[in-house]
Amino acid sequence: MESYIYKRISRGERMKITKELNKQSHKIGTFVILLTTLGLGFIVSLLLIGVNPTLVISVVSAPMWVGIIILALRLTKKIRG
């Protein structure tokens, strides 16, 4: 069952809205994949070096996590524009 507003929007407008939503969902998906990959790589590399696991996840490494988020955002912008 379609909503009243959806019925009132022209087909061209619906396609434009759908295209914009697809673009946004691709950006969000790319960001999540990059953040997960970079985060796991960060955790594994620090554990392999021998850093205490409690410190890797704790407040002590919070600036590194902020850096990973900023890096993921910048990479997402470069990949998806």
C-alpha positions as CSV (number, residue, x, y, z in Angstrom):
1,M,0.0,0.0,0.0
2,E,1.5,3.3,-1.1
3,S,1.2,6.4,1.0
4,Y,-0.7,9.5,-0.1
5,I,2.5,11.5,-0.5
6,Y,4.2,8.8,-2.5
7,K,1.3,8.7,-5.0
8,R,1.4,12.5,-5.4
9,I,5.1,12.6,-6.3
10,S,5.8,12.3,-10.1
11,R,7.7,9.3,-11.4
12,G,10.7,11.4,-12.2
13,E,10.8,12.8,-8.7
14,R,10.6,9.3,-7.2
15,M,13.5,8.2,-9.4
16,K,15.5,11.2,-8.3
17,I,14.8,10.5,-4.6
18,T,15.6,6.8,-5.1
19,K,18.9,7.7,-6.8
20,E,19.9,10.0,-4.0
21,L,19.0,7.4,-1.3
22,N,21.1,4.8,-3.2
23,K,24.1,7.2,-3.3
24,Q,23.8,7.9,0.4
25,S,23.5,4.2,1.3
26,H,26.6,3.4,-0.8
27,K,28.6,6.1,1.1
28,I,27.4,4.8,4.5
29,G,28.2,1.3,3.5
30,T,31.7,2.2,2.3
31,F,32.4,4.1,5.5
32,V,31.3,1.2,7.7
33,I,33.4,-1.3,5.8
34,L,36.4,1.0,5.9
35,L,36.0,1.7,9.6
36,T,35.6,-2.0,10.5
37,T,38.6,-3.0,8.4
38,L,40.8,-0.2,9.7
39,G,39.7,-0.8,13.3
40,L,40.3,-4.6,13.1
41,G,43.7,-4.0,11.5
42,F,44.6,-1.5,14.3
43,I,43.6,-3.9,17.0
44,V,45.4,-6.9,15.5
45,S,48.6,-5.0,14.8
46,L,48.8,-3.6,18.3
47,L,48.1,-7.1,19.8
48,L,50.8,-8.6,17.6
49,I,53.3,-5.9,18.7
50,G,52.5,-7.0,22.3
51,V,50.5,-4.0,23.6
52,N,48.2,-4.8,26.6
53,P,44.8,-5.6,25.2
54,T,43.1,-3.5,27.8
55,L,44.9,-0.5,26.6
56,V,44.1,-1.1,23.0
57,I,40.3,-0.7,23.6
58,S,40.5,1.7,26.5
59,V,40.5,5.5,26.8
60,V,44.3,5.5,26.5
61,S,44.0,4.8,22.7
62,A,41.0,7.1,22.2
63,P,43.0,9.6,20.1
64,M,44.0,6.7,17.8
65,W,40.4,5.7,17.4
66,V,39.5,9.3,16.5
67,G,42.3,9.2,13.9
68,I,40.9,6.0,12.4
69,I,37.4,7.6,12.1
70,I,38.8,10.7,10.4
71,L,40.9,8.5,8.1
72,A,37.8,6.4,7.2
73,L,35.8,9.5,6.5
74,R,38.5,10.9,4.2
75,L,38.9,7.6,2.4
76,T,35.2,7.4,1.9
77,K,35.1,10.9,0.4
78,K,37.9,10.0,-2.0
79,I,36.3,6.7,-3.0
80,R,32.6,7.8,-3.3
81,G,33.1,11.6,-3.9
